Amino acid sequence: MVEFQDVSVTYGNGVDALNNVSLKIKDGEFAFVVGPSGAGKSTLIKLILKEVSPTSGRVLVNGFSINKLKRRDIPKLRRTIGVVFQDFRLIPSMTVYDNVAFVLRVIDAPKKYIRSRVPYVISLVGLKDKVKCYPKELAGGEQQRVALARALVNDPALIIADEPTGNIDPELSFQIVQLLKDINSCGTTVLMVTHEQELVEHFGGRTIAIRDGQIAFDQVLPGADVEGRI
């Protein structure tokens, strides 16, 4: 669960990034976060990841109190969260398999677990035939699927998808969001930041709009009738 209680963030340069934001995202929810550049979307994500701290108010994420979280415990928080970025952030010298396995190796997961978990997750995102490929050999949509597999491999409670469709073709964008929806249907909470209104209108669901550091809109939109899964 993610909960913001009257949260404000003022940066050192005097910029008020968030103003008295209250928000609750329950376990298993899928929510879009939309808003123009500079609205406060990035600060919202940084708070969840404990990259910044609230100036006032309280933030709770997956059982952790961000306000009270000590530096040494930040990795514990982040292990409960998978993040998918717009620019993929794959390691070019590693294969698809090793890019995904890297997450588990960093936390010293057992080798036997890595050998079973990594192929499973790669297959889940539809890339079982690409395990030995390097990022440069993949199309943009495939690279984003690798990034999604990497976010999934540690079985996080929450996935944050930060503009995950920003660098791929529009048709592939729908496939990535549908894949996120499928993952969500298995119980993983998904928070997707996007500026692509067409995707939001197509898929519908809870939509949180941020403007000028405040929640301007928080409702469930109907969306189009989406059939089939990837």
C-alpha atoms as a printed R data frame, in Angstrom:
    type eleno elety resid chain resno       x       y       z
1   ATOM     1    CA   MET     A     1   0.000   0.000   0.000
2   ATOM     2    CA   VAL     A     2   1.075   3.572  -0.718
3   ATOM     3    CA   GLU     A     3  -0.342   6.358   1.406
4   ATOM     4    CA   PHE     A     4   0.350  10.089   1.427
5   ATOM     5    CA   GLN     A     5  -1.044  12.054   4.374
6   ATOM     6    CA   ASP     A     6  -1.038  15.843   3.838
7   ATOM     7    CA   VAL     A     7   2.350  15.667   2.145
8   ATOM     8    CA   SER     A     8   4.254  18.744   1.014
9   ATOM     9    CA   VAL     A     9   7.720  18.974  -0.531
10  ATOM    10    CA   THR     A    10   9.673  22.212  -0.838
11  ATOM    11    CA   TYR     A    11  13.103  21.978  -2.433
12  ATOM    12    CA   GLY     A    12  16.116  23.956  -1.300
13  ATOM    13    CA   ASN     A    13  15.695  26.447  -4.151
14  ATOM    14    CA   GLY     A    14  12.255  27.354  -2.798
15  ATOM    15    CA   VAL     A    15  10.218  25.392  -5.346
16  ATOM    16    CA   ASP     A    16   7.033  23.926  -3.891
17  ATOM    17    CA   ALA     A    17   6.815  20.573  -5.666
18  ATOM    18    CA   LEU     A    18   3.860  19.119  -3.734
19  ATOM    19    CA   ASN     A    19   1.284  20.903  -1.593
20  ATOM    20    CA   ASN     A    20  -0.759  19.007   1.034
21  ATOM    21    CA   VAL     A    21  -1.224  15.882  -1.076
22  ATOM    22    CA   SER     A    22  -3.308  13.079   0.422
23  ATOM    23    CA   LEU     A    23  -3.547   9.857  -1.536
24  ATOM    24    CA   LYS     A    24  -4.003   6.133  -0.917
25  ATOM    25    CA   ILE     A    25  -3.233   3.337  -3.379
26  ATOM    26    CA   LYS     A    26  -4.366  -0.027  -2.062
27  ATOM    27    CA   ASP     A    27  -2.600  -3.329  -2.584
28  ATOM    28    CA   GLY     A    28  -3.493  -4.780  -5.982
29  ATOM    29    CA   GLU     A    29  -4.622  -1.499  -7.553
30  ATOM    30    CA   PHE     A    30  -3.641  -0.158 -10.971
31  ATOM    31    CA   ALA     A    31  -3.460   3.620 -11.193
32  ATOM    32    CA   PHE     A    32  -2.393   6.072 -13.870
33  ATOM    33    CA   VAL     A    33  -0.683   9.280 -12.730
34  ATOM    34    CA   VAL     A    34  -0.975  12.079 -15.265
35  ATOM    35    CA   GLY     A    35  -0.128  15.765 -15.412
36  ATOM    36    CA   PRO     A    36   2.037  18.298 -17.254
37  ATOM    37    CA   SER     A    37   5.798  18.658 -16.808
38  ATOM    38    CA   GLY     A    38   6.629  20.237 -13.490
39  ATOM    39    CA   ALA     A    39   3.304  19.240 -11.937
40  ATOM    40    CA   GLY     A    40   4.892  17.107  -9.224
41  ATOM    41    CA   LYS     A    41   4.750  13.596 -10.734
42  ATOM    42    CA   SER     A    42   8.499  13.013 -10.419
43  ATOM    43    CA   THR     A    43   8.530  14.202  -6.822
44  ATOM    44    CA   LEU     A    44   5.716  11.753  -6.052
45  ATOM    45    CA   ILE     A    45   7.867   8.897  -7.381
46  ATOM    46    CA   LYS     A    46  10.981  10.125  -5.578
47  ATOM    47    CA   LEU     A    47   9.081  10.123  -2.297
48  ATOM    48    CA   ILE     A    48   7.953   6.529  -2.794
49  ATOM    49    CA   LEU     A    49  11.552   5.490  -3.512
50  ATOM    50    CA   LYS     A    50  12.917   7.595  -0.615
51  ATOM    51    CA   GLU     A    51  15.020   9.687  -2.993
52  ATOM    52    CA   VAL     A    52  13.579  12.760  -1.279
53  ATOM    53    CA   SER     A    53  11.834  13.218   2.068
54  ATOM    54    CA   PRO     A    54   8.614  15.105   2.732
55  ATOM    55    CA   THR     A    55   8.930  18.615   4.108
56  ATOM    56    CA   SER     A    56   5.721  17.945   5.999
57  ATOM    57    CA   GLY     A    57   3.142  15.179   6.167
58  ATOM    58    CA   ARG     A    58   3.590  11.420   6.228
59  ATOM    59    CA   VAL     A    59   4.390   8.832   3.537
60  ATOM    60    CA   LEU     A    60   3.843   5.078   3.945
61  ATOM    61    CA   VAL     A    61   5.030   2.567   1.340
62  ATOM    62    CA   ASN     A    62   4.690  -1.220   1.595
63  ATOM    63    CA   GLY     A    63   4.756  -1.100   5.387
64  ATOM    64    CA   PHE     A    64   7.672   1.359   5.601
65  ATOM    65    CA   SER     A    65   7.340   4.856   7.061
66  ATOM    66    CA   ILE     A    66   9.350   7.044   4.689
67  ATOM    67    CA   ASN     A    67   9.643   9.768   7.304
68  ATOM    68    CA   LYS     A    68  11.318   7.465   9.827
69  ATOM    69    CA   LEU     A    69  13.256   5.256   7.415
70  ATOM    70    CA   LYS     A    70  16.971   5.125   8.193
71  ATOM    71    CA   ARG     A    71  19.530   5.228   5.396
72  ATOM    72    CA   ARG     A    72  20.603   1.635   6.011
73  ATOM    73    CA   ASP     A    73  17.002   0.452   5.549
74  ATOM    74    CA   ILE     A    74  16.392   2.174   2.204
75  ATOM    75    CA   PRO     A    75  17.562  -0.922   0.219
76  ATOM    76    CA   LYS     A    76  14.956  -3.005   2.081
77  ATOM    77    CA   LEU     A    77  12.227  -0.636   0.924
78  ATOM    78    CA   ARG     A    78  13.458  -0.608  -2.668
79  ATOM    79    CA   ARG     A    79  13.512  -4.394  -2.854
80  ATOM    80    CA   THR     A    80   9.726  -4.283  -2.518
81  ATOM    81    CA   ILE     A    81   9.466  -2.001  -5.562
82  ATOM    82    CA   GLY     A    82  10.194  -2.643  -9.229
83  ATOM    83    CA   VAL     A    83  10.824   0.392 -11.425
84  ATOM    84    CA   VAL     A    84  10.458   0.634 -15.203
85  ATOM    85    CA   PHE     A    85  11.999   3.724 -16.786
86  ATOM    86    CA   GLN     A    86  11.344   5.507 -20.071
87  ATOM    87    CA   ASP     A    87  14.931   5.033 -21.257
88  ATOM    88    CA   PHE     A    88  15.075   1.288 -20.392
89  ATOM    89    CA   ARG     A    89  18.427   1.589 -18.532
90  ATOM    90    CA   LEU     A    90  19.653  -1.799 -19.691
91  ATOM    91    CA   ILE     A    91  23.339  -2.716 -19.404
92  ATOM    92    CA   PRO     A    92  24.563  -2.879 -23.032
93  ATOM    93    CA   SER     A    93  27.341  -5.407 -22.344
94  ATOM    94    CA   MET     A    94  24.897  -7.918 -20.824
95  ATOM    95    CA   THR     A    95  22.476 -10.290 -22.517
96  ATOM    96    CA   VAL     A    96  18.761 -10.237 -21.827
97  ATOM    97    CA   TYR     A    97  19.239 -13.052 -19.329
98  ATOM    98    CA   ASP     A    98  22.052 -11.301 -17.484
99  ATOM    99    CA   ASN     A    99  20.271  -7.933 -17.416
100 ATOM   100    CA   VAL     A   100  17.380  -9.575 -15.605
101 ATOM   101    CA   ALA     A   101  19.518 -11.853 -13.429
102 ATOM   102    CA   PHE     A   102  21.660  -8.894 -12.326
103 ATOM   103    CA   VAL     A   103  18.904  -7.721  -9.957
104 ATOM   104    CA   LEU     A   104  18.934 -11.028  -8.097
105 ATOM   105    CA   ARG     A   105  22.707 -11.370  -8.094
106 ATOM   106    CA   VAL     A   106  23.059  -7.979  -6.419
107 ATOM   107    CA   ILE     A   107  20.994  -9.180  -3.453
108 ATOM   108    CA   ASP     A   108  22.828 -12.536  -3.348
109 ATOM   109    CA   ALA     A   109  19.810 -14.617  -4.272
110 ATOM   110    CA   PRO     A   110  20.554 -18.367  -4.431
111 ATOM   111    CA   LYS     A   111  21.884 -19.489  -7.818
112 ATOM   112    CA   LYS     A   112  19.246 -22.193  -8.071
113 ATOM   113    CA   TYR     A   113  16.502 -19.589  -7.599
114 ATOM   114    CA   ILE     A   114  18.062 -17.327 -10.229
115 ATOM   115    CA   ARG     A   115  18.222 -20.193 -12.748
116 ATOM   116    CA   SER     A   116  14.507 -20.884 -12.326
117 ATOM   117    CA   ARG     A   117  13.128 -17.381 -11.761
118 ATOM   118    CA   VAL     A   118  14.884 -15.491 -14.564
119 ATOM   119    CA   PRO     A   119  13.724 -17.688 -17.497
120 ATOM   120    CA   TYR     A   120  10.200 -17.702 -16.051
121 ATOM   121    CA   VAL     A   121   9.993 -13.904 -15.934
122 ATOM   122    CA   ILE     A   122  11.568 -13.488 -19.368
123 ATOM   123    CA   SER     A   123   8.991 -15.907 -20.757
124 ATOM   124    CA   LEU     A   124   6.245 -13.979 -18.970
125 ATOM   125    CA   VAL     A   125   7.068 -10.842 -20.981
126 ATOM   126    CA   GLY     A   126   7.236 -12.814 -24.241
127 ATOM   127    CA   LEU     A   127  11.006 -12.878 -24.792
128 ATOM   128    CA   LYS     A   128  11.985 -16.501 -24.181
129 ATOM   129    CA   ASP     A   129  13.607 -16.621 -27.647
130 ATOM   130    CA   LYS     A   130  15.735 -13.541 -26.922
131 ATOM   131    CA   VAL     A   131  17.558 -14.600 -23.750
132 ATOM   132    CA   LYS     A   132  20.995 -14.558 -25.411
133 ATOM   133    CA   CYS     A   133  20.477 -11.279 -27.272
134 ATOM   134    CA   TYR     A   134  22.105  -7.984 -26.299
135 ATOM   135    CA   PRO     A   135  20.092  -4.763 -25.960
136 ATOM   136    CA   LYS     A   136  21.404  -3.355 -29.253
137 ATOM   137    CA   GLU     A   137  19.924  -6.383 -31.033
138 ATOM   138    CA   LEU     A   138  16.423  -5.665 -29.730
139 ATOM   139    CA   ALA     A   139  13.700  -3.314 -30.911
140 ATOM   140    CA   GLY     A   140  12.536  -0.570 -28.543
141 ATOM   141    CA   GLY     A   141   9.451  -2.471 -27.446
142 ATOM   142    CA   GLU     A   142  11.546  -5.556 -26.729
143 ATOM   143    CA   GLN     A   143  14.005  -3.528 -24.669
144 ATOM   144    CA   GLN     A   144  11.127  -2.182 -22.611
145 ATOM   145    CA   ARG     A   145   9.923  -5.741 -22.039
146 ATOM   146    CA   VAL     A   146  13.381  -6.620 -20.716
147 ATOM   147    CA   ALA     A   147  13.175  -3.616 -18.399
148 ATOM   148    CA   LEU     A   148   9.781  -4.839 -17.221
149 ATOM   149    CA   ALA     A   149  11.138  -8.356 -16.632
150 ATOM   150    CA   ARG     A   150  13.960  -6.842 -14.597
151 ATOM   151    CA   ALA     A   151  11.422  -4.923 -12.499
152 ATOM   152    CA   LEU     A   152   9.398  -8.106 -11.962
153 ATOM   153    CA   VAL     A   153  12.135 -10.596 -11.210
154 ATOM   154    CA   ASN     A   154  12.361  -9.882  -7.477
155 ATOM   155    CA   ASP     A   155   8.578 -10.333  -7.143
156 ATOM   156    CA   PRO     A   156   7.919  -6.785  -5.898
157 ATOM   157    CA   ALA     A   157   4.717  -5.715  -4.190
158 ATOM   158    CA   LEU     A   158   4.653  -2.540  -6.276
159 ATOM   159    CA   ILE     A   159   5.744  -1.672  -9.801
160 ATOM   160    CA   ILE     A   160   6.336   1.950 -10.723
161 ATOM   161    CA   ALA     A   161   6.286   2.472 -14.490
162 ATOM   162    CA   ASP     A   162   7.703   5.948 -15.130
163 ATOM   163    CA   GLU     A   163   6.703   6.964 -18.679
164 ATOM   164    CA   PRO     A   164   7.365   3.381 -19.883
165 ATOM   165    CA   THR     A   165   5.968   4.045 -23.361
166 ATOM   166    CA   GLY     A   166   7.789   7.310 -24.019
167 ATOM   167    CA   ASN     A   167  10.449   5.832 -26.318
168 ATOM   168    CA   ILE     A   168   8.485   3.207 -28.230
169 ATOM   169    CA   ASP     A   169   6.010   3.203 -31.107
170 ATOM   170    CA   PRO     A   170   2.351   3.948 -30.305
171 ATOM   171    CA   GLU     A   171   1.205   0.432 -31.245
172 ATOM   172    CA   LEU     A   172   3.795  -1.100 -28.919
173 ATOM   173    CA   SER     A   173   2.731   1.301 -26.176
174 ATOM   174    CA   PHE     A   174  -0.653  -0.411 -25.977
175 ATOM   175    CA   GLN     A   175   1.088  -3.790 -25.695
176 ATOM   176    CA   ILE     A   176   3.261  -2.612 -22.802
177 ATOM   177    CA   VAL     A   177   0.289  -1.216 -20.899
178 ATOM   178    CA   GLN     A   178  -1.694  -4.403 -21.511
179 ATOM   179    CA   LEU     A   179   1.253  -6.377 -20.152
180 ATOM   180    CA   LEU     A   180   1.271  -4.178 -17.054
181 ATOM   181    CA   LYS     A   181  -2.470  -4.766 -16.714
182 ATOM   182    CA   ASP     A   182  -1.924  -8.528 -16.942
183 ATOM   183    CA   ILE     A   183   0.752  -8.332 -14.243
184 ATOM   184    CA   ASN     A   184  -1.614  -6.296 -12.099
185 ATOM   185    CA   SER     A   185  -4.328  -8.929 -12.513
186 ATOM   186    CA   CYS     A   186  -1.991 -11.372 -10.744
187 ATOM   187    CA   GLY     A   187  -1.980  -9.136  -7.660
188 ATOM   188    CA   THR     A   188   0.934  -6.747  -8.167
189 ATOM   189    CA   THR     A   189   0.176  -3.087  -7.505
190 ATOM   190    CA   VAL     A   190   1.023  -0.907 -10.520
191 ATOM   191    CA   LEU     A   191   1.513   2.846 -10.576
192 ATOM   192    CA   MET     A   192   2.046   4.139 -14.104
193 ATOM   193    CA   VAL     A   193   3.140   7.709 -14.784
194 ATOM   194    CA   THR     A   194   2.268   8.840 -18.293
195 ATOM   195    CA   HIS     A   195   1.527  11.892 -20.397
196 ATOM   196    CA   GLU     A   196  -0.168   9.822 -23.109
197 ATOM   197    CA   GLN     A   197  -3.838  10.598 -22.698
198 ATOM   198    CA   GLU     A   198  -4.800   8.175 -25.460
199 ATOM   199    CA   LEU     A   199  -3.552   5.247 -23.387
200 ATOM   200    CA   VAL     A   200  -5.458   6.399 -20.323
201 ATOM   201    CA   GLU     A   201  -8.673   6.830 -22.304
202 ATOM   202    CA   HIS     A   202  -8.256   3.429 -23.948
203 ATOM   203    CA   PHE     A   203  -7.557   1.369 -20.828
204 ATOM   204    CA   GLY     A   204  -9.445   3.418 -18.265
205 ATOM   205    CA   GLY     A   205  -9.234   2.688 -14.555
206 ATOM   206    CA   ARG     A   206  -8.150   4.878 -11.687
207 ATOM   207    CA   THR     A   207  -6.574   8.086 -12.945
208 ATOM   208    CA   ILE     A   208  -4.823  10.574 -10.681
209 ATOM   209    CA   ALA     A   209  -4.105  13.969 -12.228
210 ATOM   210    CA   ILE     A   210  -1.519  16.232 -10.607
211 ATOM   211    CA   ARG     A   211  -1.345  19.954 -11.372
212 ATOM   212    CA   ASP     A   212   0.725  22.578  -9.599
213 ATOM   213    CA   GLY     A   213   1.705  20.143  -6.885
214 ATOM   214    CA   GLN     A   214  -1.832  19.147  -5.967
215 ATOM   215    CA   ILE     A   215  -4.291  16.364  -6.788
216 ATOM   216    CA   ALA     A   216  -6.601  17.922  -9.368
217 ATOM   217    CA   PHE     A   217  -8.518  14.760 -10.247
218 ATOM   218    CA   ASP     A   218  -8.760  11.247  -8.807
219 ATOM   219    CA   GLN     A   219 -11.459   9.102 -10.375
220 ATOM   220    CA   VAL     A   220 -12.050   5.796 -12.120
221 ATOM   221    CA   LEU     A   221 -12.495   6.318 -15.875
222 ATOM   222    CA   PRO     A   222 -14.498   3.828 -17.971
223 ATOM   223    CA   GLY     A   223 -12.012   3.253 -20.816
224 ATOM   224    CA   ALA     A   224 -12.572   1.264 -23.975
225 ATOM   225    CA   ASP     A   225 -13.540  -2.393 -24.007
226 ATOM   226    CA   VAL     A   226 -10.150  -4.129 -24.060
227 ATOM   227    CA   GLU     A   227 -10.196  -7.727 -25.168
228 ATOM   228    CA   GLY     A   228  -7.423 -10.295 -25.086
229 ATOM   229    CA   ARG     A   229  -4.072 -10.433 -23.372
230 ATOM   230    CA   ILE     A   230  -0.503 -10.645 -24.486
